[in-house]
Amino acid sequence: MFDSIGWGEILIIVVAGLFILGPERLPSAAAFVGRTIRQVREYATGAREQLKQEMGPEFEQLRKPLEDLRELRNFDPKRAVTKHLFDDPDDSVKPNGHPTPPTPPAERPLSAGERAPYDPDAT
């Protein structure tokens, strides 16, 4: 839950709470917030377990798209564009969708005294 909140933010919240509630009411307010968060977590865990129990194996099929959506939260457009442009998984297809022509076989060098091939139609 506190993945995105750092220690600096927590310190600011505590100092603001100290000024707003005062030193005598701050511990009881912190305990109330802690109990409330714990109770909400227990409700969420209970609901998840109940859904898993009632739906059976279909719960995992429902959970997979939700995990995919969670991965989209960490989407980095710069990395995606770089990957799309430079990491071509299929080298036979160009980015414009047209297949690349097959590469001709490598030509061997001419040996001593050998004449170059001559194509009368090309000249």
C-alpha positions in Angstrom: 0.0 0.0 0.0 2.8 2.4 0.8 4.8 1.6 -2.4 4.4 5.1 -3.8 4.7 7.0 -0.5 8.3 7.6 0.7 9.6 8.4 4.2 9.6 12.1 3.4 5.9 12.1 2.7 5.2 10.0 5.9 7.2 12.5 7.9 5.2 15.4 6.5 1.9 13.7 7.3 3.0 13.0 10.9 4.1 16.7 11.4 0.9 18.0 9.8 -1.1 15.6 12.1 0.9 16.8 15.1 -0.1 20.4 14.3 -3.7 19.7 13.4 -4.6 17.2 16.2 -2.0 18.1 18.8 0.3 15.8 20.7 -2.4 14.4 23.0 -4.8 13.2 20.2 -2.2 12.1 17.6 -1.5 8.6 19.0 -5.2 7.7 19.2 -5.8 9.0 15.7 -2.8 7.0 14.4 -4.2 3.8 16.1 -7.6 4.4 14.6 -6.2 4.8 11.1 -4.1 1.6 11.6 -7.1 -0.4 12.8 -9.2 0.9 9.9 -6.6 0.0 7.3 -6.2 -3.5 8.8 -10.0 -4.0 8.8 -10.3 -2.9 5.2 -7.5 -5.4 4.2 -9.3 -8.2 6.0 -12.6 -7.4 4.2 -10.8 -7.3 0.9 -9.0 -10.6 1.6 -12.2 -12.2 2.7 -14.1 -11.1 -0.4 -11.3 -12.4 -2.6 -11.3 -15.7 -0.9 -15.1 -16.0 -1.1 -14.9 -15.2 -4.9 -12.2 -17.7 -5.4 -14.2 -20.3 -3.5 -17.5 -19.7 -5.4 -16.0 -19.3 -8.9 -13.4 -22.0 -8.7 -11.1 -22.2 -11.7 -12.9 -19.4 -13.5 -11.5 -17.0 -11.0 -8.0 -17.4 -12.5 -9.4 -16.7 -15.9 -10.9 -13.5 -14.5 -7.7 -12.6 -12.7 -5.4 -12.9 -15.8 -6.8 -9.8 -17.6 -6.6 -7.8 -14.4 -3.0 -8.6 -14.1 -2.4 -7.6 -17.7 -4.1 -4.2 -16.8 -1.8 -3.9 -13.8 1.2 -4.4 -16.2 -0.1 -1.5 -18.3 0.2 0.8 -15.3 4.0 0.4 -15.7 3.8 1.2 -19.4 6.8 3.3 -20.6 6.0 4.8 -24.1 9.7 5.5 -24.9 10.7 1.9 -24.1 7.8 0.5 -26.2 8.6 2.7 -29.2 12.3 1.8 -29.0 11.5 -1.9 -28.7 9.1 -1.7 -31.6 11.5 0.1 -33.9 14.8 -1.7 -33.1 13.8 -5.1 -31.7 12.2 -6.8 -34.7 11.2 -10.3 -33.7 10.6 -11.4 -37.3 13.3 -10.2 -39.6 11.4 -11.3 -42.7 8.9 -8.5 -42.3 9.8 -4.8 -42.5 8.1 -2.2 -40.2 5.9 -1.2 -43.2 4.5 -4.7 -43.3 6.1 -5.8 -46.6 8.3 -8.9 -46.6 11.9 -8.4 -47.2 13.2 -10.0 -50.4 15.4 -13.1 -50.0 19.1 -12.3 -49.9 21.0 -13.7 -52.9 23.6 -16.4 -52.2 27.1 -15.1 -51.4 29.2 -15.0 -54.5 32.6 -16.6 -54.4 35.6 -14.7 -55.6 37.0 -15.5 -59.0 40.0 -17.8 -59.1 43.1 -17.1 -61.1 42.5 -17.2 -64.8 38.7 -17.5 -64.4 36.5 -15.1 -66.5 33.7 -13.2 -65.0 30.2 -14.4 -65.9 28.7 -12.6 -68.9 25.0 -11.9 -69.4 24.3 -10.8 -73.0 20.7 -9.7 -72.0 22.0 -7.3 -69.4 24.3 -5.4 -71.7 
